[in-house]
Amino acid sequence: MIAGITLRIVSSWDADEIVALYRAGGWWEEQWTPEGIAPLIAGSFCFVVATEGERAVGMGRAISDDCSDAYLQDIVVLPEYRGKGIGAVILDTLVAFCRERGLTWIGLIAQPGTTPFYERRGFAVMEGHVPMLSGEYHAHDR
């Protein structure tokens, strides 16, 4: 583990801290409300928070059918904590959680420029596949 950083699999967390992490990733939509954070965490297959003391400095989550497939998403570390291996530990923890439950297909959509990070952790680009979004979100860079 990384000195001073603790990883926790949680079923709830302070909404303002999670909103700050979504903002750090550039993913927070201002029309959303912090009240949506509790069901987001509770509805995740696995939600991981990296903390320094009691402060959340990183997070990631998996969504899954708990049978065969899992998608990893929302992996982010606060800018001032990046480059210390926290994101890698979050990713590895999510993958291990899924594999321990027998899931064989674990996917994600990487932001441009982050492919090497995921490749170092055993992921590969799915040649011939195109990520797609439905509805109003197709216009957003999420």
N, C-alpha and C positions, 0 to 999 in steps of 0.2 A: 504494500500500500504506500501511499504518498504521505510523507510526514505532515501531520497536522490535519489531514483530510480523512473523514470517515464516510463510508458509503452505507446507505440505508435503503432497504426496500420498504416502502411505506404505503399505507392505505389512505393517508391524509397528510396535508402539510399546510403551512401558512400561505394563503392565497396571494398575498402581496409579494412574497418572495418568489413564487412561481411566475407571477405576472412579470416581475423584473427579469427573470430568466427568459421568458418568451420575448420580451422586448430586446434583450441582449442578442437574441437570435434573429431579430427583425421579423418576428412572426406574429406579434400581437396586433390585432385589429382593434382600433379604438372603439368600435361599436360593441365589442364584447364587454362583459362585466366579470369582475373577480368571482362572483357567485358561481360561475360555471366551472371554476377550478376544482372544487370538491367532487362533483360528479365525474369530471375528467379523470382525476386520480383514481377514484373508487372504481370506475369502469375500465381502467387499464388492466391488462393481464399482469403486468409488472411495472411498477413505477419506482425508479431509483433516484435518490437525492444524494448528492455529494455535499458534505458540510465541512465548514471550518468552524469549530465550536458548535453553535446552534444555527449559524447562518448558512443558508443554501447557496452554494457557489456553482453548482452544476446539476443537471438532471437528464433523464432519458426515460423513455417508456416503450413498452411492447404492447401491441394489441394482438389478440389471437383468438382462434376458434377452440383452443385447448385440445386440439386433435391432431392437426397436421401442419398448419401454417401459422406464421407470426410475422408481423411487420414491426420494425423498429422505427421510432420517430421521435422528434423533439429532443434530440441529443444536443445539448448546449452547455457551455461553460462560460461564466462571466469573463469578459475580456481580460481583466487583470489576473486571472487564474489560468489562462490558456498557455499551452506549451509546457505544462508540467506533468502531462500524462493522465490527467483527471478524465478527460473524454474517453481515452482508451480503456480505463478501468470501468467507467460507466458502460461502455459498449460491451466489454468482455463479461460484465456481470449480467447484462440483459441476455446475451447469447447463452451463457451458462444456465441461466434460469430456464430458458426455453428448451435447451437440449436436455436438461435434467428431467423435463416433463415429456420427453419423447418427440418433440417437434423436429421435423426434418427439413422444412422449408422456412428459412428466415431471410426476409428481404427488407430493403429500405430504398428510399430515394435520396441520393446524395446531392447536396448543393454543388453547383459548379465549383471546381477547384478543390473539392474535398476527397476526390476519388483515391488519391494515394493513402490518405489516412485509413480509409476503409479497406483498401487492398492489403495494407500491412496487417490488418486484423483478420484476413482470410476471406474477404468479400471479393467478388468479381463483377465487372460490368455484364449485364445481361444483353449480349449482342442480339440485335433483331427485335428487341422489345422497346416500347415507347411508353413512358409514364403518361397517364391521362387524368384529367379532372373533369368533373361534371358541374354544370350550372355556373353560378356567379364566380366561383373560385378560379375558373379557367383564365381569368384576366389577371390574377395575382401571381406574384413570384413567391410562392410559399415553399 
